[in-house]
């Protein structure tokens, strides 16, 4: 009895010995660990220790007292406190003439955790449309999981047999492949992974992925088991892509078009050879994932392309966009991309099939066209200004001269009137000379556009203007501060840069505030290959709300200054734009003005 007690205690499973009155005679350590019973339980009835157990357990115990073996692989039970549990048991009667008095040997297990894991696994199978199967080659028995029955669209109680199972596969390539795999792999023991078509019990054709493995014993197959997954939507999308690719292959060979395929679910990307040529990435160095394509995008385009594609995947049927890439050799190229989005019946994106090609030359041509258009617009504006001078100013002066000349030719005018008329004649002649000078300046700007741009040292240009205007600066009492790096160069036309500095400095002196200690500051900074020059003064300032729109127009003045002609800023703007630059202004009345000029440096040509 001591030996038997010791064997019972060391049993690796939760097992207990009960007498005919269903009182505990002993139990294993595993029983204690699972049900937390202590040694004082010995001699107590099982119903007293476990009053809240399934009725089926006590019913089977009563049968076992009469000499019948009983078992149950799983029973679902909800305890009085609401706790849900699963139990399994097996019980056998003990002979009265054995080493122990007649009673029952009970193996009882709480399998709640196992059942939860199994339930979770079955849910995962349903979501992934995966079914499991097993064939016992010794007993010639087949097991199908509920999900596999659902995939074949057979009743839940359907019992498969080998002869019928093979009939589910579509005649032709699919059935031939299954028979070939079974024949070869059952002999060799090798696993397999295939994609075939089957016809369900309801007559639907679907694509499935079959994965199987073989258990061998002494060189003989004793069991086959595996999984089957419904891949119909994905497979058909891939086949459709293959058809599209074949159609496009003929067209793309001459057009240098690359074809690509993006698996939205798996985040996998497939490129043809042309795509690798366009992106400059060798096939063996390209990771076929979405992130690898994103990494090739230009850093400035990466975020907006990602957001755009995300929006299109949510709602659009197709997309097209132009973006930049940076090839491994550092070259930046423009790519035009178009794709069709394949969706499942619920509207969720499954796949994107598209084409891409290099449009760098086209983009460069568009940029040249924009520059040409801007030049044309500028030339048209200059033509209008030219026409304005000719038709308005010159005509006005000519009419005035004609009238004064006629007056002087009269015989009856007094000497005092003659002298006055001569003064008027001199004034009209000076006005005509000014208009001709302005006309010449406009023409000079336009002819200067044809001059080649070359590096010009900004510090030297500023110093030259300061030297030329030194006497005038001293006479007007204006301080000039220059903060420009001595080595800074921009691409421009030297004569235009000389004119720029002279106009900006004289403009600051002309409109100084007599109530202030006047200054003009010139500074220059460089960022991303562009130089910005700021000409700042503390003069009278400009009301930009009133005059901003016409600030750089010809003959536009904003202060009552005797030397204001409205030509300087017009000429300056035209000269800056002729050098590929831009001029802007910020100002407030009484608070001074800052003119900002942006030009290309020698590093951005």
Secondary structure, 3 states (H helix, E strand, C coil): CHHHHHHHHCCCCCEEEEECCCEEEEECHHHHHHHCCCHHHCCCEHHHHCCCCCHHHHHHHHHHHCCCCEEEEEEEEECCCCCEEEEEEEEEEECCCCCCCCEEEEEEEECHHHHHHHHHHHHHHHHHCEEEEEEECCCCEEEECHHHHHHHCCCCCCCCCHHHHHHHECCCHHHHHHHHHHHHHHHHCCCEEEEEEEECCCCCEEEEEEEEEEEEECCEEEEEEEEEEECHHHHHHHHHHHHHHHHHHHHHHHHCCEEEEEECCCCEEEECHHHHHHHCCCHHHCCCEHHHHHHCECHHHHHHHHHHHHHHHHHCCEEEEEEEEECCCCCEEEEEEEEEEEECCCCCEEEEEEEEEECHHHHHHHHHHHHHHHHHHHHHHHHHHHHHHHHHHHHHHHHHHHHHHHHHHCCCCCHHHHHHHHHHHHHHHHHHHHHHHHHHHHHHHHHHCCCCCEEEEHHHHHHHHHHHCHHHHHHHCCEEEEECCCCCEEEECHHHHHHHHHHHHHHHHHCCCCCCCCEEEEEEEEECCEEEEEEEECCCCCCHHHHHHHCCCCCCCCCCCCCCCCCHHHHHHHHHHHCCCEEEEEECCCCCEEEEEEEEECCCC
